[in-house]
Protein backbone atom coordinates (compact mmCIF):
# COMPACT_ATOMS: atom_id res chain seq x y z
CA UNK A 1 0.00 0.00 0.00
CA UNK A 2 2.91 2.35 0.68
CA UNK A 3 3.99 1.84 -2.95
CA UNK A 4 0.59 3.18 -4.05
CA UNK A 5 0.99 6.20 -1.76
CA UNK A 6 4.41 6.75 -3.33
CA UNK A 7 2.72 6.88 -6.76
CA UNK A 8 0.33 9.56 -5.44
CA UNK A 9 3.37 11.50 -4.24
CA UNK A 10 4.92 11.25 -7.70
CA UNK A 11 1.70 12.66 -9.12
CA UNK A 12 1.77 15.41 -6.47
CA UNK A 13 5.29 16.46 -7.49
CA UNK A 14 4.42 16.35 -11.20
CA UNK A 15 2.11 19.39 -10.80
CA UNK A 16 -0.12 17.90 -13.56
CA UNK A 17 -3.03 17.87 -11.10
CA UNK A 18 -2.98 21.67 -10.88
CA UNK A 19 -4.39 21.94 -14.43
CA UNK A 20 -7.22 19.41 -14.06
CA UNK A 21 -10.74 20.60 -14.90
CA UNK A 22 -12.09 20.27 -11.35
CA UNK A 23 -9.58 22.70 -9.85
CA UNK A 24 -11.01 26.03 -8.66
CA UNK A 25 -10.36 28.81 -11.16
CA UNK A 26 -10.20 31.64 -8.65
CA UNK A 27 -8.18 29.91 -5.89
CA UNK A 28 -4.94 28.02 -5.41
CA UNK A 29 -5.05 24.46 -6.75
CA UNK A 30 -5.95 21.78 -4.19
CA UNK A 31 -4.46 18.29 -4.12
CA UNK A 32 -7.13 15.78 -3.04
CA UNK A 33 -6.84 13.69 0.08
CA UNK A 34 -6.39 9.93 -0.27
CA UNK A 35 -9.15 7.99 1.48
CA UNK A 36 -8.57 4.33 2.31
CA UNK A 37 -11.86 2.58 3.13
CA UNK A 38 -10.93 -0.81 4.50
CA UNK A 39 -11.13 -2.71 7.79
CA UNK A 40 -7.35 -3.19 7.53
CA UNK A 41 -5.27 -0.37 9.03
CA UNK A 42 -2.25 0.14 6.76
CA UNK A 43 1.06 1.52 8.00
CA UNK A 44 1.31 4.22 5.34
CA UNK A 45 2.53 7.77 5.59
CA UNK A 46 3.28 10.82 3.51
CA UNK A 47 4.71 14.22 4.28
CA UNK A 48 2.89 15.68 1.28
CA UNK A 49 -0.50 13.97 1.00
CA UNK A 50 -3.35 13.89 3.49
CA UNK A 51 -4.29 10.24 4.07
CA UNK A 52 -7.56 9.28 5.73
CA UNK A 53 -8.14 5.69 6.82
CA UNK A 54 -11.60 4.47 7.85
CA UNK A 55 -13.29 1.09 8.02
CA UNK A 56 -16.51 2.23 6.29
CA UNK A 57 -18.25 5.14 4.59
CA UNK A 58 -20.37 5.47 7.74
CA UNK A 59 -17.21 5.97 9.84
CA UNK A 60 -16.00 8.59 7.38
CA UNK A 61 -19.29 10.47 7.60
CA UNK A 62 -19.31 10.31 11.41
CA UNK A 63 -15.71 11.46 11.62
CA UNK A 64 -16.32 14.58 9.54
CA UNK A 65 -19.85 15.26 10.77
CA UNK A 66 -18.55 16.00 14.26
CA UNK A 67 -15.74 18.25 13.02
CA UNK A 68 -18.13 20.16 10.71
CA UNK A 69 -20.56 20.65 13.61
CA UNK A 70 -17.74 22.00 15.80
CA UNK A 71 -16.81 24.50 13.10
CA UNK A 72 -20.43 25.65 12.75
CA UNK A 73 -20.90 25.93 16.51
CA UNK A 74 -17.68 27.87 17.11
CA UNK A 75 -18.35 31.44 18.15
CA UNK A 76 -16.33 34.08 16.30
CA UNK A 77 -13.69 35.89 18.31
CA UNK A 78 -13.24 39.55 17.54
CA UNK A 79 -9.75 40.97 17.75
CA UNK A 80 -8.76 44.56 17.14
CA UNK A 81 -5.55 45.41 15.31
CA UNK A 82 -3.45 48.43 16.16
CA UNK A 83 -5.33 50.47 13.53
CA UNK A 84 -8.71 49.70 15.08
CA UNK A 85 -9.74 47.28 12.31
CA UNK A 86 -11.72 44.35 13.67
CA UNK A 87 -10.76 40.89 12.48
CA UNK A 88 -13.23 38.04 12.85
CA UNK A 89 -11.36 34.89 13.93
CA UNK A 90 -13.14 31.54 14.00
VMD Tcl script that builds the backbone (N, CA, C; Angstrom):
set m [mol new atoms 270]
animate dup $m
set s [atomselect $m all]
$s set {name element resname resid chain x y z} {
  {N N UNK 1 A 0.834 -1.196 0.000}
  {CA C UNK 1 A 0.000 0.000 0.000}
  {C C UNK 1 A 0.879 1.261 0.000}
  {N N UNK 2 A 2.014 1.190 0.675}
  {CA C UNK 2 A 2.910 2.351 0.676}
  {C C UNK 2 A 3.402 2.654 -0.743}
  {N N UNK 3 A 3.585 1.620 -1.558}
  {CA C UNK 3 A 3.994 1.840 -2.950}
  {C C UNK 3 A 2.941 2.649 -3.701}
  {N N UNK 4 A 1.662 2.405 -3.413}
  {CA C UNK 4 A 0.589 3.176 -4.048}
  {C C UNK 4 A 0.618 4.626 -3.576}
  {N N UNK 5 A 0.875 4.833 -2.287}
  {CA C UNK 5 A 0.987 6.199 -1.765}
  {C C UNK 5 A 2.170 6.897 -2.429}
  {N N UNK 6 A 3.246 6.172 -2.649}
  {CA C UNK 6 A 4.411 6.755 -3.332}
  {C C UNK 6 A 4.051 7.213 -4.744}
  {N N UNK 7 A 3.169 6.462 -5.428}
  {CA C UNK 7 A 2.723 6.881 -6.757}
  {C C UNK 7 A 1.905 8.172 -6.679}
  {N N UNK 8 A 1.067 8.302 -5.640}
  {CA C UNK 8 A 0.329 9.557 -5.439}
  {C C UNK 8 A 1.297 10.711 -5.203}
  {N N UNK 9 A 2.367 10.452 -4.461}
  {CA C UNK 9 A 3.370 11.498 -4.236}
  {C C UNK 9 A 4.044 11.901 -5.538}
  {N N UNK 10 A 4.343 10.930 -6.395}
  {CA C UNK 10 A 4.922 11.253 -7.699}
  {C C UNK 10 A 3.982 12.159 -8.485}
  {N N UNK 11 A 2.701 11.835 -8.451}
  {CA C UNK 11 A 1.701 12.656 -9.121}
  {C C UNK 11 A 1.663 14.054 -8.502}
  {N N UNK 12 A 1.749 14.127 -7.179}
  {CA C UNK 12 A 1.773 15.407 -6.473}
  {C C UNK 12 A 2.932 16.279 -6.976}
  {N N UNK 13 A 4.114 15.702 -7.063}
  {CA C UNK 13 A 5.294 16.459 -7.488}
  {C C UNK 13 A 5.300 16.775 -8.981}
  {N N UNK 14 A 4.470 16.088 -9.759}
  {CA C UNK 14 A 4.423 16.349 -11.199}
  {C C UNK 14 A 3.732 17.675 -11.517}
  {N N UNK 15 A 2.900 18.166 -10.617}
  {CA C UNK 15 A 2.109 19.393 -10.804}
  {C C UNK 15 A 1.066 19.280 -11.912}
  {N N UNK 16 A 0.907 18.099 -12.522}
  {CA C UNK 16 A -0.116 17.903 -13.561}
  {C C UNK 16 A -1.517 18.123 -13.004}
  {N N UNK 17 A -1.724 17.769 -11.747}
  {CA C UNK 17 A -3.032 17.866 -11.099}
  {C C UNK 17 A -3.517 19.309 -10.992}
  {N N UNK 18 A -2.601 20.262 -11.019}
  {CA C UNK 18 A -2.983 21.672 -10.882}
  {C C UNK 18 A -3.804 22.164 -12.079}
  {N N UNK 19 A -3.685 21.508 -13.222}
  {CA C UNK 19 A -4.388 21.939 -14.430}
  {C C UNK 19 A -5.663 21.135 -14.701}
  {N N UNK 20 A -6.039 20.231 -13.824}
  {CA C UNK 20 A -7.224 19.412 -14.064}
  {C C UNK 20 A -8.498 20.250 -13.993}
  {N N UNK 21 A -9.521 19.813 -14.725}
  {CA C UNK 21 A -10.743 20.598 -14.901}
  {C C UNK 21 A -11.498 20.882 -13.614}
  {N N UNK 22 A -11.343 20.079 -12.582}
  {CA C UNK 22 A -12.094 20.268 -11.345}
  {C C UNK 22 A -11.421 21.231 -10.370}
  {N N UNK 23 A -10.265 21.739 -10.727}
  {CA C UNK 23 A -9.583 22.700 -9.847}
  {C C UNK 23 A -10.323 24.031 -9.852}
  {N N UNK 24 A -10.354 24.721 -8.703}
  {CA C UNK 24 A -11.009 26.035 -8.663}
  {C C UNK 24 A -10.263 27.032 -9.535}
  {N N UNK 25 A -10.998 27.846 -10.258}
  {CA C UNK 25 A -10.360 28.814 -11.155}
  {C C UNK 25 A -9.862 30.049 -10.412}
  {N N UNK 26 A -10.531 30.407 -9.338}
  {CA C UNK 26 A -10.202 31.642 -8.648}
  {C C UNK 26 A -9.431 31.428 -7.347}
  {N N UNK 27 A -8.926 30.210 -7.105}
  {CA C UNK 27 A -8.180 29.905 -5.894}
  {C C UNK 27 A -6.944 29.073 -6.242}
  {N N UNK 28 A -6.112 28.868 -5.252}
  {CA C UNK 28 A -4.938 28.021 -5.408}
  {C C UNK 28 A -5.400 26.583 -5.627}
  {N N UNK 29 A -4.703 25.851 -6.468}
  {CA C UNK 29 A -5.052 24.459 -6.753}
  {C C UNK 29 A -4.973 23.622 -5.473}
  {N N UNK 30 A -5.849 22.624 -5.375}
  {CA C UNK 30 A -5.947 21.776 -4.191}
  {C C UNK 30 A -5.665 20.336 -4.585}
  {N N UNK 31 A -4.720 19.709 -3.881}
  {CA C UNK 31 A -4.463 18.293 -4.116}
  {C C UNK 31 A -5.422 17.495 -3.247}
  {N N UNK 32 A -6.123 16.521 -3.824}
  {CA C UNK 32 A -7.127 15.782 -3.041}
  {C C UNK 32 A -6.496 14.868 -1.996}
  {N N UNK 33 A -7.246 14.652 -0.933}
  {CA C UNK 33 A -6.838 13.687 0.083}
  {C C UNK 33 A -6.991 12.279 -0.472}
  {N N UNK 34 A -6.245 11.343 0.082}
  {CA C UNK 34 A -6.385 9.932 -0.268}
  {C C UNK 34 A -7.190 9.280 0.852}
  {N N UNK 35 A -8.293 8.648 0.494}
  {CA C UNK 35 A -9.151 7.992 1.483}
  {C C UNK 35 A -9.060 6.482 1.280}
  {N N UNK 36 A -8.628 5.787 2.324}
  {CA C UNK 36 A -8.571 4.331 2.305}
  {C C UNK 36 A -9.745 3.817 3.121}
  {N N UNK 37 A -10.684 3.143 2.461}
  {CA C UNK 37 A -11.859 2.585 3.131}
  {C C UNK 37 A -11.674 1.083 3.178}
  {N N UNK 38 A -11.240 0.605 4.330}
  {CA C UNK 38 A -10.933 -0.808 4.503}
  {C C UNK 38 A -10.856 -1.133 5.993}
  {N N UNK 39 A -11.255 -2.338 6.380}
  {CA C UNK 39 A -11.130 -2.706 7.794}
  {C C UNK 39 A -9.673 -2.914 8.214}
  {N N UNK 40 A -8.784 -3.018 7.246}
  {CA C UNK 40 A -7.355 -3.192 7.529}
  {C C UNK 40 A -6.718 -1.813 7.710}
  {N N UNK 41 A -5.972 -1.637 8.776}
  {CA C UNK 41 A -5.270 -0.373 9.026}
  {C C UNK 41 A -3.858 -0.521 8.468}
  {N N UNK 42 A -3.554 0.238 7.407}
  {CA C UNK 42 A -2.247 0.139 6.762}
  {C C UNK 42 A -1.254 1.107 7.395}
  {N N UNK 43 A -0.011 0.672 7.483}
  {CA C UNK 43 A 1.060 1.518 7.999}
  {C C UNK 43 A 1.621 2.321 6.837}
  {N N UNK 44 A 0.896 3.359 6.447}
  {CA C UNK 44 A 1.311 4.215 5.343}
  {C C UNK 44 A 1.490 5.631 5.871}
  {N N UNK 45 A 2.329 6.384 5.184}
  {CA C UNK 45 A 2.532 7.766 5.586}
  {C C UNK 45 A 3.001 8.586 4.397}
  {N N UNK 46 A 2.817 9.891 4.532}
  {CA C UNK 46 A 3.275 10.822 3.514}
  {C C UNK 46 A 3.439 12.188 4.164}
  {N N UNK 47 A 4.494 12.854 3.807}
  {CA C UNK 47 A 4.707 14.219 4.280}
  {C C UNK 47 A 4.019 15.228 3.374}
  {N N UNK 48 A 3.436 14.770 2.277}
  {CA C UNK 48 A 2.888 15.685 1.278}
  {C C UNK 48 A 1.403 15.482 0.988}
  {N N UNK 49 A 0.877 14.312 1.330}
  {CA C UNK 49 A -0.500 13.970 0.996}
  {C C UNK 49 A -1.267 13.673 2.276}
  {N N UNK 50 A -2.482 14.182 2.355}
  {CA C UNK 50 A -3.352 13.890 3.494}
  {C C UNK 50 A -3.995 12.533 3.266}
  {N N UNK 51 A -3.757 11.597 4.182}
  {CA C UNK 51 A -4.286 10.241 4.065}
  {C C UNK 51 A -5.309 10.031 5.172}
  {N N UNK 52 A -6.494 9.576 4.780}
  {CA C UNK 52 A -7.561 9.281 5.727}
  {C C UNK 52 A -7.839 7.786 5.644}
  {N N UNK 53 A -7.832 7.115 6.794}
  {CA C UNK 53 A -8.139 5.687 6.816}
  {C C UNK 53 A -9.369 5.456 7.685}
  {N N UNK 54 A -10.378 4.822 7.122}
  {CA C UNK 54 A -11.595 4.468 7.850}
  {C C UNK 54 A -12.034 3.071 7.429}
  {N N UNK 55 A -12.826 2.436 8.299}
  {CA C UNK 55 A -13.290 1.086 8.015}
  {C C UNK 55 A -14.521 1.076 7.119}
  {N N UNK 56 A -15.275 2.202 7.083}
  {CA C UNK 56 A -16.507 2.235 6.288}
  {C C UNK 56 A -16.854 3.673 5.918}
  {N N UNK 57 A -17.746 3.813 4.962}
  {CA C UNK 57 A -18.254 5.140 4.592}
  {C C UNK 57 A -18.948 5.773 5.792}
  {N N UNK 58 A -19.680 4.965 6.557}
  {CA C UNK 58 A -20.367 5.474 7.742}
  {C C UNK 58 A -19.360 6.104 8.718}
  {N N UNK 59 A -18.240 5.423 8.944}
  {CA C UNK 59 A -17.208 5.968 9.838}
  {C C UNK 59 A -16.654 7.281 9.300}
  {N N UNK 60 A -16.472 7.355 7.999}
  {CA C UNK 60 A -15.995 8.589 7.381}
  {C C UNK 60 A -16.983 9.728 7.618}
  {N N UNK 61 A -18.263 9.452 7.411}
  {CA C UNK 61 A -19.293 10.474 7.604}
  {C C UNK 61 A -19.350 10.916 9.064}
  {N N UNK 62 A -19.269 9.976 9.983}
  {CA C UNK 62 A -19.307 10.308 11.405}
  {C C UNK 62 A -18.083 11.129 11.810}
  {N N UNK 63 A -16.954 10.766 11.279}
  {CA C UNK 63 A -15.705 11.462 11.615}
  {C C UNK 63 A -15.770 12.936 11.207}
  {N N UNK 64 A -16.301 13.206 10.025}
  {CA C UNK 64 A -16.322 14.581 9.540}
  {C C UNK 64 A -17.604 15.317 9.905}
  {N N UNK 65 A -18.636 14.602 10.303}
  {CA C UNK 65 A -19.854 15.263 10.773}
  {C C UNK 65 A -19.563 15.989 12.076}
  {N N UNK 66 A -18.839 15.378 12.976}
  {CA C UNK 66 A -18.554 16.003 14.263}
  {C C UNK 66 A -17.617 17.197 14.106}
  {N N UNK 67 A -16.640 17.120 13.208}
  {CA C UNK 67 A -15.736 18.255 13.017}
  {C C UNK 67 A -16.446 19.411 12.314}
  {N N UNK 68 A -17.369 19.108 11.389}
  {CA C UNK 68 A -18.126 20.164 10.711}
  {C C UNK 68 A -19.060 20.846 11.697}
  {N N UNK 69 A -19.664 20.069 12.602}
  {CA C UNK 69 A -20.556 20.646 13.607}
  {C C UNK 69 A -19.771 21.558 14.542}
  {N N UNK 70 A -18.567 21.163 14.926}
  {CA C UNK 70 A -17.741 21.997 15.803}
  {C C UNK 70 A -17.402 23.312 15.124}
  {N N UNK 71 A -17.123 23.277 13.827}
  {CA C UNK 71 A -16.805 24.505 13.104}
  {C C UNK 71 A -18.022 25.412 13.027}
  {N N UNK 72 A -19.210 24.847 12.814}
  {CA C UNK 72 A -20.431 25.650 12.754}
  {C C UNK 72 A -20.769 26.258 14.103}
  {N N UNK 73 A -20.535 25.488 15.170}
  {CA C UNK 73 A -20.900 25.932 16.509}
  {C C UNK 73 A -19.885 26.895 17.124}
  {N N UNK 74 A -18.712 26.992 16.544}
  {CA C UNK 74 A -17.679 27.869 17.108}
  {C C UNK 74 A -18.131 29.323 17.019}
  {N N UNK 75 A -17.978 30.023 18.136}
  {CA C UNK 75 A -18.347 31.439 18.151}
  {C C UNK 75 A -17.165 32.250 17.634}
  {N N UNK 76 A -17.418 33.242 16.785}
  {CA C UNK 76 A -16.327 34.077 16.296}
  {C C UNK 76 A -15.719 34.892 17.426}
  {N N UNK 77 A -14.414 35.075 17.340}
  {CA C UNK 77 A -13.691 35.886 18.314}
  {C C UNK 77 A -13.257 37.158 17.608}
  {N N UNK 78 A -13.632 38.282 18.135}
  {CA C UNK 78 A -13.243 39.551 17.538}
  {C C UNK 78 A -11.939 40.024 18.151}
  {N N UNK 79 A -11.038 40.451 17.313}
  {CA C UNK 79 A -9.753 40.965 17.754}
  {C C UNK 79 A -9.502 42.279 17.033}
  {N N UNK 80 A -9.033 43.265 17.752}
  {CA C UNK 80 A -8.758 44.564 17.145}
  {C C UNK 80 A -7.278 44.687 16.851}
  {N N UNK 81 A -6.945 45.166 15.658}
  {CA C UNK 81 A -5.552 45.406 15.311}
  {C C UNK 81 A -5.156 46.784 15.817}
  {N N UNK 82 A -3.917 47.147 15.659}
  {CA C UNK 82 A -3.447 48.434 16.159}
  {C C UNK 82 A -4.130 49.608 15.460}
  {N N UNK 83 A -4.649 49.399 14.252}
  {CA C UNK 83 A -5.326 50.472 13.534}
  {C C UNK 83 A -6.818 50.528 13.828}
  {N N UNK 84 A -7.302 49.686 14.729}
  {CA C UNK 84 A -8.708 49.695 15.081}
  {C C UNK 84 A -9.568 48.872 14.146}
  {N N UNK 85 A -8.982 48.139 13.225}
  {CA C UNK 85 A -9.735 47.283 12.312}
  {C C UNK 85 A -10.065 46.003 13.031}
  {N N UNK 86 A -11.327 45.596 13.008}
  {CA C UNK 86 A -11.721 44.349 13.675}
  {C C UNK 86 A -11.548 43.179 12.719}
  {N N UNK 87 A -10.971 42.106 13.239}
  {CA C UNK 87 A -10.763 40.891 12.475}
  {C C UNK 87 A -11.583 39.808 13.117}
  {N N UNK 88 A -12.387 39.102 12.351}
  {CA C UNK 88 A -13.226 38.039 12.845}
  {C C UNK 88 A -12.464 36.724 12.749}
  {N N UNK 89 A -12.082 36.144 13.893}
  {CA C UNK 89 A -11.357 34.891 13.927}
  {C C UNK 89 A -12.294 33.789 14.355}
  {N N UNK 90 A -12.287 32.672 13.606}
  {CA C UNK 90 A -13.145 31.539 13.996}
  {C C UNK 90 A -12.315 30.344 14.308}
}
mol reanalyze $m
mol bondsrecalc $m
mol representation Tube
mol addrep $m
